[in-house]
Amino acid sequence: MSTLVLNASRSAADTATGAAELVARIERIPVTRKLVFIRLVTGISTFFDSYTVLAIAFAMPELISQWHLSPLFVGLIIAASYAGQLVGAIFFGSLAEKTGRLSVLKITIVMFVTMSAACLLAWNGWSLLIIRFLQGIGIGAEVPVASAYINEFIGSKKRGRFFLLYEVIFPIGLMFAGIIGYFLVPEYGWKAMFWVGLIPPMIAAPLRWLMPESPRWLISQNRIADADQIIRSLEDEVIRRGGTLEAPVVKTFAAPVDTSMGWHELFSGIYLKRTLMLWGLWVSAYLVNNGMITWLPTLYRSAFHLSIPLSLAYGWITSSAGVAASFACALLIDRTGRKRWYSTAFFLSALSLLILGESGASSAIVVLVFTSLSYAIMQTVTFSLYLYSAELYPTRLRAIGTGFGSAWLRAGSTLGTLLVGLIVAGPGVEYVFFLFAAVALTGGVITMLFGIETRGAILEELSP
């Protein structure tokens, strides 16, 4: 009996040593072509995710008159996608912890293609609402799992920049949707938005089968040999191209006390405060930004009586400001740190929105200037929260933790779009911006009080 126990102890120790060595080898690998390929293929779907967020906004001004939709029903259609994303994020995030990141990413890409094609067949508001809900399930599953997947390939010193240059594809997708909406919708109708939206997932679908599984997930499943094979292929690429590899610095990390709790561990120990803090950031950032960006073209059209092309052009300007700010964040956040960047962004965005509310949103130009400023600043938070969430959970919880967090993204976005519809139909446009300012201030306070700095830390150091 004692021999069996001794052998089991040695086996566990050997596994722990092997896992630590593999993590050390991941940490030393530079950004290779294979890693760029992984980022690009995954990024195509992130582009699609962002494109569909805004595609409905640019299609909606035409659908309002064509299908005779009320402001409240417009809010329901926009919110339906976020409700579906809530379901997809929780269910598929949990599945990715059990079956692997890659298996879920293959399912979601098929859902993208199917539901994008189905949008073209919508014949009234209710049919589009149902299709958008089903499409949202795939989107909600894709992004948190993809975020965990990409984070697990890269070392701590390069993680922020590498990941956010992938995430910057999200605001680019928003901007591209604005361009398509401006040029194609007036000429070819609202379905042009969805025809173009079919292209990215159709390109990405076959490429998904060429990507490797996450080595960190394989390590967490004690599939040491499989993880070693993937890491070795990355190392061989560096050597084959004339590069050099530093000697791996093996560190001993604290072992988790209990790994049998599953998703319940998100609400225990050190992870409870992290989970609640992240939920607060997800809700506040996305309630403001998605509530604002999805409604702006309709607000310009209905509240200020601008033409459809001009309404779409103003919406595109705001999206473009978000892209510029996101690039700046991707290049600088590894220097400034996450906590300092987020708290500053929340407070500056709130200030811009307060000024806009005090002005009474008196003209379309005033709204354009201050919403673009607020949106661009807050966009640096929304697009990088996937990075921050993935950093704060261990491999066994990374996908489900990020999924739960992004589920609150969907909840915040749903609430934001519905509130805008109710407030515009009731008290008036300016009160929308007072509400958004209060929410942004809340996000800043949460960051200041409970935020955790993750800059330059190895994932296994941040979490057992």
HUFENZI-V86835 format. One record per residue. N is the residue number from 1. SS is DSSP state (~ for helix, > for strand, _ for the rest). PHI is phi in radians with two decimals (none if undefined). PSI is psi in whole degrees, -180 to 180 (999 if undefined). Layout:
<<N:SS:PHI:PSI> <N:SS:PHI:PSI>>
This chain:
<<1:_:none:-45> <2:~:-1.11:-33> <3:~:-1.14:-41> <4:~:-1.10:-43> <5:~:-1.10:-42> <6:~:-1.11:-43> <7:~:-1.12:-40> <8:~:-1.12:-40> <9:~:-1.13:-42> <10:~:-1.12:-39> <11:~:-1.11:-43> <12:~:-1.13:-40> <13:~:-1.15:-41> <14:~:-1.11:-40> <15:~:-1.11:-44> <16:~:-1.10:-42> <17:~:-1.12:-44> <18:~:-1.08:-40> <19:~:-1.13:-43> <20:~:-1.11:-39> <21:~:-1.15:-41> <22:~:-1.13:-42> <23:~:-1.07:-43> <24:~:-1.08:-37> <25:~:-1.23:-36> <26:~:-1.08:-42> <27:~:-1.10:-28> <28:~:-1.60:-11> <29:_:-1.29:128> <30:_:-1.29:179> <31:_:-1.33:108> <32:_:-1.67:173> <33:~:-1.12:-35> <34:~:-1.16:-39> <35:~:-1.17:-38> <36:~:-1.13:-39> <37:~:-1.07:-45> <38:~:-1.05:-45> <39:~:-1.11:-40> <40:~:-1.18:-48> <41:~:-1.12:-42> <42:~:-1.20:-35> <43:~:-1.15:-29> <44:~:-1.04:-41> <45:~:-1.26:-33> <46:~:-1.14:-37> <47:~:-1.01:-45> <48:~:-1.10:-41> <49:~:-1.00:-50> <50:~:-1.20:-37> <51:~:-1.05:-44> <52:~:-1.20:-29> <53:~:-1.01:-45> <54:~:-1.65:-20> <55:~:-1.00:-42> <56:~:-1.17:-32> <57:~:-1.16:-39> <58:~:-1.43:-23> <59:~:-1.40:-25> <60:~:-1.13:-40> <61:~:-0.96:-37> <62:~:-1.31:-40> <63:~:-1.17:-31> <64:~:-1.01:-46> <65:~:-1.37:-34> <66:~:-1.26:-41> <67:~:-1.84:2> <68:_:1.00:56> <69:_:-1.58:139> <70:_:-1.42:160> <71:~:-0.98:-38> <72:~:-1.15:-40> <73:~:-1.23:-32> <74:~:-1.03:-44> <75:~:-1.06:-38> <76:~:-1.15:-40> <77:~:-1.13:-45> <78:~:-1.11:-41> <79:~:-1.23:-25> <80:~:-1.04:-40> <81:~:-1.09:-43> <82:~:-1.18:-34> <83:~:-1.13:-42> <84:~:-1.10:-38> <85:~:-1.13:-33> <86:~:-1.05:-46> <87:~:-1.14:-47> <88:~:-1.11:-39> <89:~:-1.12:-42> <90:~:-1.30:-48> <91:~:-1.17:-51> <92:~:-1.34:-26> <93:~:-1.09:-42> <94:~:-1.15:-41> <95:~:-1.11:-36> <96:~:-1.16:-27> <97:~:-1.26:-28> <98:~:-1.60:-44> <99:~:-1.82:-10> <100:_:1.93:159> <101:~:-1.22:-42> <102:~:-1.19:-37> <103:~:-1.09:-40> <104:~:-1.20:-41> <105:~:-1.12:-28> <106:~:-1.27:-37> <107:~:-1.17:-44> <108:~:-1.15:-36> <109:~:-1.17:-34> <110:~:-1.18:-39> <111:~:-1.11:-38> <112:~:-0.98:-53> <113:~:-1.09:-45> <114:~:-1.11:-48> <115:~:-1.31:-29> <116:~:-1.15:-41> <117:~:-1.15:-37> <118:~:-1.14:-31> <119:~:-1.02:-31> <120:_:-1.19:-18> <121:_:-1.68:0> <122:_:-1.10:138> <123:_:-2.08:-12> <124:_:-2.75:-179> <125:~:-1.07:-41> <126:~:-1.19:-39> <127:~:-1.14:-41> <128:~:-1.17:-37> <129:~:-1.05:-46> <130:~:-1.16:-43> <131:~:-1.12:-41> <132:~:-1.12:-34> <133:~:-1.11:-47> <134:~:-1.15:-39> <135:~:-1.10:-38> <136:~:-1.10:-32> <137:~:-1.05:-44> <138:~:-1.16:-40> <139:~:-1.14:-44> <140:~:-1.09:-30> <141:~:-1.33:-38> <142:~:-1.14:-54> <143:~:-1.20:-47> <144:~:-1.13:-37> <145:~:-1.20:-42> <146:~:-1.09:-37> <147:~:-1.13:-46> <148:~:-1.06:-43> <149:~:-1.03:-51> <150:~:-1.20:-42> <151:~:-0.99:-33> <152:_:-1.39:-4> <153:_:-1.69:-15> <154:_:-2.05:149> <155:_:-1.33:165> <156:_:-1.15:-36> <157:_:-1.25:-24> <158:_:-1.93:-1> <159:~:-1.11:-47> <160:~:-1.06:-52> <161:~:-1.15:-45> <162:~:-1.08:-46> <163:~:-1.21:-42> <164:~:-1.29:-24> <165:~:-1.21:-22> <166:~:-1.34:-46> <167:~:-1.18:-24> <168:~:-1.13:-15> <169:~:-1.09:-27> <170:~:-1.08:-55> <171:~:-1.16:-26> <172:~:-1.11:-39> <173:~:-1.08:-39> <174:~:-1.09:-45> <175:~:-1.14:-41> <176:~:-1.10:-39> <177:~:-1.06:-37> <178:~:-1.12:-41> <179:~:-1.12:-47> <180:~:-1.08:-44> <181:~:-1.08:-40> <182:~:-1.18:-43> <183:~:-1.55:-34> <184:~:-1.72:-37> <185:~:-1.06:-48> <186:~:-1.07:-30> <187:~:-1.56:-42> <188:~:-2.03:-4> <189:_:1.62:174> <190:_:-1.14:-27> <191:~:-1.17:-20> <192:~:-1.04:-34> <193:~:-1.04:-40> <194:~:-1.47:-27> <195:~:-1.09:-47> <196:~:-1.13:-37> <197:~:-1.14:-17> <198:~:-1.27:-25> <199:~:-1.15:-51> <200:~:-1.00:-48> <201:~:-1.18:-29> <202:~:-1.19:-33> <203:~:-1.25:-43> <204:~:-1.29:-29> <205:~:-0.93:-55> <206:~:-1.18:-28> <207:~:-1.24:-24> <208:~:-1.02:-31> <209:~:-1.36:-3> <210:~:-1.75:-3> <211:_:-1.58:148> <212:_:-1.49:161> <213:_:-1.24:156> <214:_:-1.10:123> <215:~:-1.13:-34> <216:~:-1.18:-37> <217:~:-1.14:-42> <218:~:-1.07:-40> <219:~:-1.09:-42> <220:~:-1.12:-23> <221:_:-1.66:10> <222:_:1.08:25> <223:_:-1.63:67> <224:~:-1.12:-42> <225:~:-1.13:-40> <226:~:-1.15:-42> <227:~:-1.13:-42> <228:~:-1.03:-40> <229:~:-1.12:-42> <230:~:-1.20:-44> <231:~:-1.12:-40> <232:~:-1.09:-37> <233:~:-1.15:-35> <234:~:-1.21:-41> <235:~:-1.14:-41> <236:~:-1.09:-36> <237:~:-1.11:-41> <238:~:-1.06:-48> <239:~:-1.17:-41> <240:~:-1.08:-30> <241:_:-1.65:14> <242:_:1.50:10> <243:_:-1.48:173> <244:_:-2.18:152> <245:_:-2.02:132> <246:_:-1.19:158> <247:_:-1.15:133> <248:_:-1.12:135> <249:_:-1.72:101> <250:_:-1.44:126> <251:_:-2.05:149> <252:_:-1.67:123> <253:_:-1.83:152> <254:_:-1.10:136> <255:_:-1.46:144> <256:_:-1.15:146> <257:_:-1.18:-42> <258:_:-2.57:125> <259:_:-1.96:13> <260:_:-1.72:4> <261:_:-1.43:-17> <262:~:1.16:-144> <263:~:-1.17:-17> <264:~:-1.10:-22> <265:~:-1.12:-22> <266:~:-1.03:-22> <267:~:-2.01:28> <268:_:-2.43:162> <269:~:0.97:-141> <270:~:-1.22:-17> <271:~:-1.46:-17> <272:~:-1.08:-51> <273:~:-1.12:-38> <274:~:-1.12:-43> <275:~:-1.09:-49> <276:~:-1.15:-40> <277:~:-1.08:-47> <278:~:-1.11:-40> <279:~:-1.03:-42> <280:~:-1.08:-41> <281:~:-1.19:-43> <282:~:-1.05:-48> <283:~:-1.10:-50> <284:~:-1.16:-44> <285:~:-1.16:-45> <286:~:-1.44:-28> <287:~:-1.05:-42> <288:~:-1.23:-56> <289:~:-1.27:-47> <290:~:-1.28:-33> <291:~:-1.08:-34> <292:~:-1.42:-51> <293:~:-1.21:-34> <294:~:-1.31:-20> <295:~:-1.74:-17> <296:~:-0.98:-49> <297:~:-1.00:-40> <298:~:-1.19:-38> <299:~:-1.11:-44> <300:~:-1.04:-37> <301:~:-1.31:-46> <302:~:-1.52:-39> <303:_:-1.51:-34> <304:_:-1.99:-1> <305:_:1.02:38> <306:_:-1.36:159> <307:_:-1.16:159> <308:~:-1.04:-47> <309:~:-1.03:-41> <310:~:-1.23:-37> <311:~:-1.06:-43> <312:~:-1.19:-37> <313:~:-1.12:-42> <314:~:-1.11:-41> <315:~:-1.08:-38> <316:~:-1.15:-39> <317:~:-1.05:-43> <318:~:-1.10:-43> <319:~:-1.09:-40> <320:~:-1.12:-38> <321:~:-1.08:-36> <322:~:-1.13:-37> <323:~:-1.12:-47> <324:~:-1.06:-44> <325:~:-1.15:-36> <326:~:-1.16:-41> <327:~:-1.05:-44> <328:~:-1.06:-43> <329:~:-1.09:-44> <330:~:-1.03:-37> <331:~:-1.42:-23> <332:~:-1.94:-18> <333:~:-1.19:-26> <334:~:-1.23:-18> <335:~:-1.59:-44> <336:~:-1.43:-28> <337:_:1.58:158> <338:~:-1.29:-47> <339:~:-1.10:-47> <340:~:-1.11:-42> <341:~:-1.11:-47> <342:~:-1.13:-47> <343:~:-1.08:-41> <344:~:-1.12:-43> <345:~:-1.10:-44> <346:~:-1.04:-46> <347:~:-1.22:-40> <348:~:-1.16:-39> <349:~:-1.12:-42> <350:~:-1.08:-41> <351:~:-1.07:-44> <352:~:-1.07:-42> <353:~:-1.22:-36> <354:~:-1.11:-43> <355:~:-1.06:-42> <356:~:-1.13:-43> <357:~:-1.10:-42> <358:~:-1.12:-31> <359:_:-1.27:-12> <360:_:1.37:13> <361:_:0.81:54> <362:_:-1.24:-24> <363:_:-2.58:163> <364:~:-1.11:-36> <365:~:-1.15:-43> <366:~:-1.06:-45> <367:~:-1.09:-44> <368:~:-1.02:-48> <369:~:-1.11:-51> <370:~:-1.39:-32> <371:~:-1.22:-36> <372:~:-1.11:-42> <373:~:-1.12:-49> <374:~:-1.11:-45> <375:~:-1.08:-45> <376:~:-1.08:-43> <377:~:-1.15:-47> <378:~:-1.21:-26> <379:~:-1.07:-31> <380:~:-1.14:-26> <381:~:-1.42:-50> <382:~:-1.07:-41> <383:_:-1.38:-17> <384:_:-1.81:-2> <385:~:-1.17:-25> <386:~:-1.13:-39> <387:~:-1.06:-51> <388:~:-1.12:-42> <389:~:-1.11:-44> <390:~:-1.13:-28> <391:~:-1.28:-26> <392:_:-1.64:2> <393:_:-2.18:152> <394:_:-1.31:169> <395:~:-0.99:-38> <396:~:-1.21:-16> <397:~:-2.12:-1> <398:~:-1.10:-48> <399:~:-1.22:-45> <400:~:-1.23:-36> <401:~:-1.13:-45> <402:~:-1.17:-36> <403:~:-1.11:-45> <404:~:-1.09:-43> <405:~:-1.08:-47> <406:~:-1.23:-19> <407:~:-1.09:-36> <408:~:-1.28:-25> <409:~:-0.97:-50> <410:~:-1.13:-40> <411:~:-1.11:-45> <412:~:-1.11:-42> <413:~:-1.14:-42> <414:~:-1.06:-48> <415:~:-1.10:-42> <416:~:-1.08:-46> <417:~:-1.17:-38> <418:~:-1.19:-41> <419:~:-1.13:-40> <420:~:-1.05:-46> <421:~:-1.03:-43> <422:~:-1.20:-42> <423:~:-1.24:-41> <424:~:-1.09:-40> <425:~:-1.29:-17> <426:_:-1.96:-101> <427:_:-1.06:-39> <428:_:2.38:165> <429:~:-1.06:-42> <430:~:-1.07:-29> <431:~:-1.25:-21> <432:~:-1.04:-43> <433:~:-1.32:-30> <434:~:-1.11:-43> <435:~:-1.06:-48> <436:~:-1.09:-37> <437:~:-1.11:-42> <438:~:-1.11:-40> <439:~:-1.16:-42> <440:~:-1.10:-40> <441:~:-1.07:-39> <442:~:-1.06:-44> <443:~:-1.07:-39> <444:~:-1.13:-41> <445:~:-1.14:-42> <446:~:-1.05:-43> <447:~:-1.10:-47> <448:~:-1.07:-40> <449:~:-1.46:-36> <450:~:-2.18:-5> <451:_:-1.11:149> <452:_:-2.07:131> <453:_:-1.41:133> <454:_:-2.11:0> <455:_:-1.00:127> <456:_:1.29:6> <457:_:-1.69:138> <458:_:-1.17:142> <459:~:-0.97:-41> <460:~:-1.26:-17> <461:~:-1.37:-38> <462:~:-1.20:-33> <463:_:-2.43:138> <464:_:-1.02:999>>
